Amino acid sequence: MDYQVPQFIEVEEKIFGPLTLKQFIYLAGGIGICAVLLLSLPLLLGIILAIPVAALAGALAFYKMNSKPFIEVLEAGFNYYIGKRLYLWRKEESEEVLVAPTKIVTETEAANKNMGLSRTKLEELAWSLDVKDSGRGEANI
């Protein structure tokens, strides 16, 4: 027996003409609020307050930002605004520089010179330590 697998399950049904149920509710709510503002307030003040309400209703109904509905963007912005934030401060490490007349010497190079180690000797020492460490984990046959 074959079963039909539903496809396009993320597409909302168009219930009110070209509008989905959510779009219709957003637009009907926006029109209702605009009507109340225009009828209850003086005309100029009503128009000034109705324009942002109409813009918000239109954005909620039709606007998508990065393929997400505008209501999700508003919710994320609201949660960010009221939520706690974690600020991390990373101290920038600055090396103190010892200035010689002809070249700049860093702290590590100065310490190495005081111990009598040159860069090549340090590299040889590091290489010998790496070689000894890598042989430690393998069985000798």
Buried (B, 14 or more C-beta within 10 A) or exposed (E): EEEEEEEEEEEEEEEEEEBBEBBBBBBBBBBEBBEEBBEEBEEEEBEEBBEEBBEBBBBBBEEEEEEEBBBEBBEEEEEEEEEEEEEEEEEEEEEEEEEEEEEEBEEEBBEBEEEEBEEEEEEEEEEEEEEEEEEEEEEEE
